Amino acid sequence: MPAIMFNMDKFEKLLVEDHFAAKGTAPDWLKELELAKPVDFPAKMTEDIPEYGLTLVGMPDAVFEMEDGNICVVDYKTAGYKGDDDPFMGSYQAQLWGYARLLQHHDIGRVRKAALVYFENDLADFEDDSDDLFTKDGLFVPFSVKIHEVDIDLRALDKLMKDFRAYADMAAPPRSREACKTCPRLKHLLDIGFKQFNSLKVVKDLENKDTATLNFILRQRAADQRQDRVRESLGWEDDMTDFVPATQSAFNLQ
């Protein structure tokens, strides 16, 4: 599936470029963005940001010169359009802010507009007339285009990078949100890494211990590990109940 989405995005980009090459203008469904022509830009742009110890990296889908000489950066999405209700909208906005900063850093031009261009399939409209989708050679899948303009806010991007630096420098992950189902599983993975680190530290500490002390420590550690496994197994059993209907027991799945 990721390969299909990648190739669809690439195909959409080529279609728009071919339309400009053949007609000298944008397709009708892009006219509202006031695009004059595609512009060349580095396929991969970077900017070192020393104050945060970060490198910003971006690979925009498309960049256009606008009718007023400014720049519009576009990101193609092969997906259903949900508008501001899209749970990923915050990430998409930050993505376009990053592109805008990089384009200006590389002197491509002043970015006045940024937009998400959704290619949304209309298969649901043919639910009662599915035969209309069949062709002599296969299937015809109709798409419509929805455009979502994003306000460019480079100050907000700067704050995001500052917050990212603060999170990256934390000794432990921040407290999870109550509704997060992924956080407990992530904590299990982090705990494994923490235990491995502690095991190496323990080995280092035991290098110069006498035999009697070593045997005592190892027996105590084995007992602690057995208790840890019991607690962990109970935790995973609780997690499994998320996938079992309320009327069934986790130990009686038949």
VEXDREN-2710 file (C-alpha; in Angstrom, 1 decimal):
% VEXDREN-2710
k/r/px/py/pz
1/MET/0.0/0.0/0.0
2/PRO/2.7/2.6/0.8
3/ALA/4.2/2.0/-2.7
4/ILE/0.8/2.5/-4.3
5/MET/0.3/5.9/-2.5
6/PHE/3.9/7.0/-3.4
7/ASN/3.3/6.2/-7.1
8/MET/-0.1/7.9/-7.1
9/ASP/1.5/11.1/-5.6
10/LYS/4.3/10.9/-8.3
11/PHE/1.7/10.4/-11.1
12/GLU/-0.4/13.4/-9.9
13/LYS/2.8/15.6/-9.9
14/LEU/3.6/14.4/-13.5
15/LEU/0.1/15.1/-14.7
16/VAL/0.2/18.7/-13.5
17/GLU/3.7/19.3/-15.0
18/ASP/2.5/17.8/-18.3
19/HIS/-0.6/20.1/-18.3
20/PHE/1.6/23.1/-17.8
21/ALA/4.0/21.9/-20.6
22/ALA/1.1/21.3/-23.0
23/LYS/-1.3/24.1/-22.2
24/GLY/1.0/26.7/-20.6
25/THR/-1.5/27.0/-17.6
26/ALA/-2.6/25.1/-14.5
27/PRO/-5.5/22.5/-14.7
28/ASP/-8.9/24.1/-14.0
29/TRP/-9.0/22.5/-10.5
30/LEU/-5.8/24.3/-9.5
31/LYS/-6.7/27.8/-10.9
32/GLU/-7.7/29.1/-7.5
33/LEU/-4.0/29.0/-6.4
34/GLU/-3.1/31.5/-9.1
35/LEU/-0.2/29.4/-10.4
36/ALA/1.8/30.8/-13.4
37/LYS/4.4/28.0/-13.9
38/PRO/6.4/25.3/-12.1
39/VAL/9.8/26.3/-10.8
40/ASP/13.0/24.3/-10.3
41/PHE/14.1/23.6/-6.8
42/PRO/16.5/21.1/-5.1
43/ALA/14.8/17.7/-4.7
44/LYS/16.1/17.5/-1.2
45/MET/16.8/20.7/0.8
46/THR/18.5/21.0/4.2
47/GLU/19.2/23.8/6.7
48/ASP/21.4/23.5/9.8
49/ILE/19.8/25.3/12.8
50/PRO/22.7/25.6/15.3
51/GLU/20.6/27.2/18.1
52/TYR/18.6/24.0/18.4
53/GLY/21.3/21.6/17.2
54/LEU/18.9/20.4/14.5
55/THR/19.0/20.0/10.7
56/LEU/15.8/20.7/8.9
57/VAL/15.2/18.4/5.9
58/GLY/12.4/18.7/3.3
59/MET/11.5/17.3/-0.1
60/PRO/8.4/19.2/-1.4
61/ASP/6.1/17.6/-4.0
62/ALA/5.8/20.7/-6.2
63/VAL/6.7/24.4/-6.2
64/PHE/5.2/27.0/-8.5
65/GLU/5.7/30.6/-9.3
66/MET/2.5/32.5/-8.8
67/GLU/1.0/35.2/-11.1
68/ASP/2.3/37.9/-8.8
69/GLY/5.9/36.5/-8.8
70/ASN/5.8/34.9/-5.4
71/ILE/6.0/31.2/-4.7
72/CYS/3.4/28.6/-3.8
73/VAL/4.5/25.2/-2.4
74/VAL/2.1/22.2/-2.8
75/ASP/2.0/18.8/-1.2
76/TYR/-0.1/16.2/-2.9
77/LYS/-2.2/13.8/-0.8
78/THR/-4.0/10.7/-2.2
79/ALA/-6.6/10.5/0.5
80/GLY/-10.1/11.5/1.5
81/TYR/-10.3/15.1/2.5
82/LYS/-11.4/15.7/6.1
83/GLY/-10.5/19.4/6.4
84/ASP/-9.5/20.7/9.8
85/ASP/-11.0/17.5/11.3
86/ASP/-8.1/15.5/9.9
87/PRO/-6.1/14.2/12.8
88/PHE/-2.9/14.7/10.8
89/MET/-3.6/18.3/9.8
90/GLY/-1.2/19.7/12.5
91/SER/1.6/17.5/11.0
92/TYR/0.7/18.5/7.5
93/GLN/0.8/22.2/8.4
94/ALA/4.2/21.9/10.1
95/GLN/5.4/20.0/7.0
96/LEU/4.5/22.9/4.7
97/TRP/6.0/25.5/7.1
98/GLY/9.2/23.6/6.9
99/TYR/9.1/23.6/3.1
100/ALA/8.4/27.3/3.1
101/ARG/11.4/28.0/5.4
102/LEU/13.7/25.8/3.3
103/LEU/12.6/27.3/0.0
104/GLN/13.4/30.8/1.3
105/HIS/16.6/29.6/2.8
106/HIS/17.7/28.3/-0.6
107/ASP/16.6/31.6/-2.3
108/ILE/14.0/29.9/-4.5
109/GLY/11.7/32.8/-3.8
110/ARG/9.3/34.3/-1.2
111/VAL/6.6/31.8/-0.3
112/ARG/3.2/33.4/-0.2
113/LYS/1.0/30.4/-0.4
114/ALA/1.1/26.8/0.8
115/ALA/-1.5/24.2/0.0
116/LEU/-2.5/20.6/0.4
117/VAL/-4.0/19.2/-2.8
118/TYR/-6.1/16.1/-2.1
119/PHE/-6.8/13.6/-4.8
120/GLU/-9.9/11.9/-3.4
121/ASN/-11.5/8.9/-5.1
122/ASP/-15.2/9.0/-5.8
123/LEU/-15.9/5.3/-5.7
124/ALA/-18.6/5.8/-3.0
125/ASP/-20.7/7.8/-5.6
126/PHE/-21.0/4.6/-7.7
127/GLU/-22.2/2.3/-5.0
128/ASP/-25.5/1.8/-6.8
129/ASP/-24.0/1.9/-10.3
130/SER/-20.8/-0.1/-9.9
131/ASP/-21.1/-1.4/-13.5
132/ASP/-20.2/2.1/-14.7
133/LEU/-16.7/1.6/-13.3
134/PHE/-16.0/-1.3/-15.7
135/THR/-14.1/-0.7/-18.9
136/LYS/-13.1/-2.9/-21.8
137/ASP/-9.6/-3.2/-20.3
138/GLY/-10.3/-3.1/-16.5
139/LEU/-11.6/-0.5/-14.1
140/PHE/-12.1/3.2/-14.2
141/VAL/-11.5/4.9/-10.8
142/PRO/-12.7/8.6/-10.7
143/PHE/-10.9/11.2/-8.6
144/SER/-11.9/14.7/-7.6
145/VAL/-9.5/17.4/-6.2
146/LYS/-9.9/19.3/-3.0
147/ILE/-7.6/22.1/-2.1
148/HIS/-6.7/23.1/1.5
149/GLU/-4.6/26.2/1.9
150/VAL/-2.4/26.5/4.9
151/ASP/-1.4/29.8/6.5
152/ILE/2.4/30.0/6.7
153/ASP/3.5/30.6/10.2
154/LEU/7.3/30.4/10.5
155/ARG/7.2/31.6/14.1
156/ALA/5.1/28.6/15.0
157/LEU/7.6/26.4/13.2
158/ASP/10.4/27.9/15.3
159/LYS/8.4/27.1/18.5
160/LEU/8.0/23.5/17.3
161/MET/11.7/23.1/16.8
162/LYS/12.4/24.5/20.2
163/ASP/9.8/22.1/21.8
164/PHE/11.4/19.2/19.9
165/ARG/14.8/20.1/21.2
166/ALA/13.4/20.2/24.8
167/TYR/11.7/16.7/24.3
168/ALA/14.9/15.3/22.8
169/ASP/16.9/16.4/25.8
170/MET/14.5/14.9/28.4
171/ALA/15.9/12.1/30.5
172/ALA/12.6/10.2/30.2
173/PRO/9.6/10.4/27.8
174/PRO/6.9/12.9/28.9
175/ARG/3.7/11.7/30.6
176/SER/1.4/10.1/28.2
177/ARG/-2.2/11.1/27.5
178/GLU/-4.9/9.0/29.2
179/ALA/-6.5/8.0/25.9
180/CYS/-3.2/6.9/24.3
181/LYS/-3.2/3.1/23.6
182/THR/0.3/3.1/22.1
183/CYS/2.0/4.6/25.1
184/PRO/1.9/1.5/27.4
185/ARG/3.3/-0.7/24.6
186/LEU/6.0/1.9/23.9
187/LYS/6.8/2.0/27.6
188/HIS/7.4/-1.8/27.6
189/LEU/9.9/-1.3/24.8
190/LEU/11.7/1.5/26.7
191/ASP/11.7/-0.6/29.8
192/ILE/13.5/-3.4/27.9
193/GLY/16.2/-1.0/26.8
194/PHE/16.5/0.4/30.3
195/LYS/16.9/-3.1/31.7
196/GLN/19.6/-3.9/29.1
197/PHE/21.5/-0.8/30.1
198/ASN/21.2/-1.7/33.8
199/SER/22.4/-5.3/33.1
200/LEU/25.6/-4.0/31.5
201/LYS/26.1/-1.7/34.5
202/VAL/25.6/-4.6/36.9
203/VAL/28.2/-6.7/35.0
204/LYS/30.7/-3.9/35.3
205/ASP/30.0/-3.6/39.1
206/LEU/30.4/-7.3/39.6
207/GLU/33.8/-7.6/38.0
208/ASN/35.7/-7.5/41.3
209/LYS/33.3/-9.3/43.7
210/ASP/34.2/-12.5/45.5
211/THR/32.5/-15.8/44.7
212/ALA/30.1/-15.9/47.7
213/THR/28.9/-12.4/47.0
214/LEU/28.4/-13.1/43.3
215/ASN/26.3/-16.2/44.1
216/PHE/24.1/-14.3/46.5
217/ILE/23.6/-11.4/44.1
218/LEU/22.8/-13.8/41.2
219/ARG/20.2/-15.7/43.2
220/GLN/18.6/-12.5/44.3
221/ARG/18.6/-11.2/40.8
222/ALA/17.0/-14.4/39.5
223/ALA/14.2/-14.1/42.1
224/ASP/13.6/-10.5/41.1
225/GLN/13.5/-11.4/37.4
226/ARG/10.8/-14.1/38.1
227/GLN/8.7/-11.5/39.9
228/ASP/9.2/-9.0/37.0
229/ARG/8.0/-11.6/34.5
230/VAL/4.9/-12.3/36.5
231/ARG/4.0/-8.6/36.7
232/GLU/4.7/-8.1/33.0
233/SER/2.6/-11.1/31.9
234/LEU/-0.3/-9.8/34.0
235/GLY/0.1/-6.4/32.3
236/TRP/0.0/-8.0/28.8
237/GLU/-3.0/-10.1/29.8
238/ASP/-4.8/-6.9/30.7
239/ASP/-3.8/-5.4/27.3
240/MET/-5.2/-8.4/25.5
241/THR/-8.6/-7.7/26.8
242/ASP/-8.7/-4.8/24.4
243/PHE/-9.0/-7.3/21.6
244/VAL/-11.5/-9.7/23.3
245/PRO/-15.3/-9.1/23.4
246/ALA/-16.6/-8.2/26.8
247/THR/-18.6/-11.4/27.0
248/GLN/-15.5/-13.6/26.6
249/SER/-12.7/-14.3/29.0
250/ALA/-9.1/-13.8/27.8
251/PHE/-8.5/-17.4/28.6
252/ASN/-11.6/-18.8/26.9
253/LEU/-11.6/-17.7/23.3
254/GLN/-13.6/-20.6/21.8
END
